[in-house]
Amino acid sequence: MMLEPVVLVALAGVGMLAGFVDAIAGGGGMIALPALLSAGVPPVAALATNKFQGSVGTAIAAFTYWRRGYVDLKALLIALVLTLIGSATGAAAVQVIDTGLLATAVPVMLIGIALYFLFAPNLTDADRAARLDPRLFVPVMGFVVGFYDGIFGPGTGSFFTIGFVLLFGFGLIRASGSTKVLNLMSNLAALMVFILAGEVVWPAALAMACGQVAGGYLGARIGIRFGAKIIRPLVVLVAIGLAIRLLLVP
């Protein structure tokens, strides 16, 4: 599929904005996907292209959080593997599972996440006591949320973040960094399927990926610099925005 140069430049700008938001609070696809559809990219190809460009920004953000010491890859190793397996399993199961219930349940859960981040008094960048043992249950969360990402997808980053904060006592910066790493892994299974099927529109994907590199890096740096002051309100806005989008455009 051919796109005009001016459209590719515009998509690169959209990719930068989406990467910036996604690096801090997730939900960058809420910005990128409508832009791809508006550019005339067919729906399935738009999903595939969005998955590629978003994965690039997520990788840059994850690397930035890791370089700054907010991600313990060794501790997340088993969770990374199970997230990938969960996502692949979900992608395979989507052909036989009715996801209609999720279209109603997920917006309700996202609004609940928004309310928690809006009103919980102790959401800071400091770690707190974990309610569950991260060594045992972060891999379980990775598989479950990865499976959800494979069969449905919207809000995956929000679900990872709330899990790290509420169940495992992570501070918001550390939760955001760990979310990026697991979210990247959950994206890879679906992305490989899309690439093998030839659905990715590469001119748009590469243009947006260039923007994502800058946006993902800047977003991660801003998230690290301002911590809970920016992560908390952006998670609220993204969760509410995703909920509204799912309710209005199932």
BELBELLIN-V915261 format. One record per residue. N is the residue number from 0. RES is the residue in one letter. BURIAL is + if it has 24 or more other ideal C-beta (glycine too) atoms within 12 Angstrom, else -. Layout:
BEGIN
n=N res=RES burial=BURIAL
n=N res=RES burial=BURIAL
END
This chain:
BEGIN
n=0 res=M burial=-
n=1 res=M burial=-
n=2 res=L burial=+
n=3 res=E burial=-
n=4 res=P burial=-
n=5 res=V burial=-
n=6 res=V burial=+
n=7 res=L burial=+
n=8 res=V burial=-
n=9 res=A burial=-
n=10 res=L burial=+
n=11 res=A burial=+
n=12 res=G burial=+
n=13 res=V burial=+
n=14 res=G burial=+
n=15 res=M burial=+
n=16 res=L burial=+
n=17 res=A burial=+
n=18 res=G burial=+
n=19 res=F burial=+
n=20 res=V burial=+
n=21 res=D burial=+
n=22 res=A burial=+
n=23 res=I burial=+
n=24 res=A burial=+
n=25 res=G burial=+
n=26 res=G burial=+
n=27 res=G burial=+
n=28 res=G burial=+
n=29 res=M burial=+
n=30 res=I burial=+
n=31 res=A burial=+
n=32 res=L burial=+
n=33 res=P burial=+
n=34 res=A burial=+
n=35 res=L burial=+
n=36 res=L burial=+
n=37 res=S burial=-
n=38 res=A burial=+
n=39 res=G burial=-
n=40 res=V burial=+
n=41 res=P burial=-
n=42 res=P burial=-
n=43 res=V burial=-
n=44 res=A burial=+
n=45 res=A burial=+
n=46 res=L burial=+
n=47 res=A burial=+
n=48 res=T burial=+
n=49 res=N burial=+
n=50 res=K burial=+
n=51 res=F burial=+
n=52 res=Q burial=+
n=53 res=G burial=+
n=54 res=S burial=+
n=55 res=V burial=+
n=56 res=G burial=+
n=57 res=T burial=+
n=58 res=A burial=+
n=59 res=I burial=+
n=60 res=A burial=+
n=61 res=A burial=+
n=62 res=F burial=+
n=63 res=T burial=+
n=64 res=Y burial=+
n=65 res=W burial=+
n=66 res=R burial=-
n=67 res=R burial=-
n=68 res=G burial=-
n=69 res=Y burial=+
n=70 res=V burial=+
n=71 res=D burial=-
n=72 res=L burial=-
n=73 res=K burial=-
n=74 res=A burial=+
n=75 res=L burial=+
n=76 res=L burial=-
n=77 res=I burial=+
n=78 res=A burial=+
n=79 res=L burial=+
n=80 res=V burial=-
n=81 res=L burial=+
n=82 res=T burial=+
n=83 res=L burial=+
n=84 res=I burial=+
n=85 res=G burial=+
n=86 res=S burial=+
n=87 res=A burial=+
n=88 res=T burial=+
n=89 res=G burial=+
n=90 res=A burial=+
n=91 res=A burial=-
n=92 res=A burial=-
n=93 res=V burial=-
n=94 res=Q burial=-
n=95 res=V burial=-
n=96 res=I burial=-
n=97 res=D burial=-
n=98 res=T burial=-
n=99 res=G burial=-
n=100 res=L burial=-
n=101 res=L burial=+
n=102 res=A burial=+
n=103 res=T burial=-
n=104 res=A burial=-
n=105 res=V burial=+
n=106 res=P burial=+
n=107 res=V burial=-
n=108 res=M burial=+
n=109 res=L burial=+
n=110 res=I burial=+
n=111 res=G burial=+
n=112 res=I burial=+
n=113 res=A burial=+
n=114 res=L burial=-
n=115 res=Y burial=+
n=116 res=F burial=+
n=117 res=L burial=-
n=118 res=F burial=-
n=119 res=A burial=-
n=120 res=P burial=-
n=121 res=N burial=-
n=122 res=L burial=+
n=123 res=T burial=-
n=124 res=D burial=+
n=125 res=A burial=-
n=126 res=D burial=-
n=127 res=R burial=-
n=128 res=A burial=-
n=129 res=A burial=-
n=130 res=R burial=-
n=131 res=L burial=-
n=132 res=D burial=-
n=133 res=P burial=+
n=134 res=R burial=-
n=135 res=L burial=-
n=136 res=F burial=+
n=137 res=V burial=+
n=138 res=P burial=+
n=139 res=V burial=+
n=140 res=M burial=+
n=141 res=G burial=+
n=142 res=F burial=+
n=143 res=V burial=+
n=144 res=V burial=+
n=145 res=G burial=+
n=146 res=F burial=+
n=147 res=Y burial=+
n=148 res=D burial=+
n=149 res=G burial=+
n=150 res=I burial=+
n=151 res=F burial=+
n=152 res=G burial=+
n=153 res=P burial=+
n=154 res=G burial=+
n=155 res=T burial=+
n=156 res=G burial=+
n=157 res=S burial=+
n=158 res=F burial=+
n=159 res=F burial=+
n=160 res=T burial=+
n=161 res=I burial=+
n=162 res=G burial=+
n=163 res=F burial=+
n=164 res=V burial=+
n=165 res=L burial=+
n=166 res=L burial=+
n=167 res=F burial=+
n=168 res=G burial=+
n=169 res=F burial=+
n=170 res=G burial=+
n=171 res=L burial=+
n=172 res=I burial=+
n=173 res=R burial=+
n=174 res=A burial=+
n=175 res=S burial=+
n=176 res=G burial=+
n=177 res=S burial=+
n=178 res=T burial=+
n=179 res=K burial=+
n=180 res=V burial=+
n=181 res=L burial=+
n=182 res=N burial=+
n=183 res=L burial=+
n=184 res=M burial=+
n=185 res=S burial=+
n=186 res=N burial=+
n=187 res=L burial=+
n=188 res=A burial=+
n=189 res=A burial=+
n=190 res=L burial=+
n=191 res=M burial=-
n=192 res=V burial=+
n=193 res=F burial=+
n=194 res=I burial=-
n=195 res=L burial=-
n=196 res=A burial=-
n=197 res=G burial=-
n=198 res=E burial=+
n=199 res=V burial=+
n=200 res=V burial=+
n=201 res=W burial=-
n=202 res=P burial=+
n=203 res=A burial=+
n=204 res=A burial=+
n=205 res=L burial=-
n=206 res=A burial=+
n=207 res=M burial=+
n=208 res=A burial=+
n=209 res=C burial=+
n=210 res=G burial=+
n=211 res=Q burial=+
n=212 res=V burial=+
n=213 res=A burial=+
n=214 res=G burial=+
n=215 res=G burial=+
n=216 res=Y burial=+
n=217 res=L burial=+
n=218 res=G burial=+
n=219 res=A burial=+
n=220 res=R burial=+
n=221 res=I burial=+
n=222 res=G burial=+
n=223 res=I burial=+
n=224 res=R burial=-
n=225 res=F burial=-
n=226 res=G burial=+
n=227 res=A burial=+
n=228 res=K burial=-
n=229 res=I burial=+
n=230 res=I burial=+
n=231 res=R burial=+
n=232 res=P burial=-
n=233 res=L burial=+
n=234 res=V burial=+
n=235 res=V burial=+
n=236 res=L burial=+
n=237 res=V burial=+
n=238 res=A burial=+
n=239 res=I burial=+
n=240 res=G burial=+
n=241 res=L burial=+
n=242 res=A burial=+
n=243 res=I burial=-
n=244 res=R burial=+
n=245 res=L burial=+
n=246 res=L burial=-
n=247 res=L burial=-
n=248 res=V burial=-
n=249 res=P burial=-
END
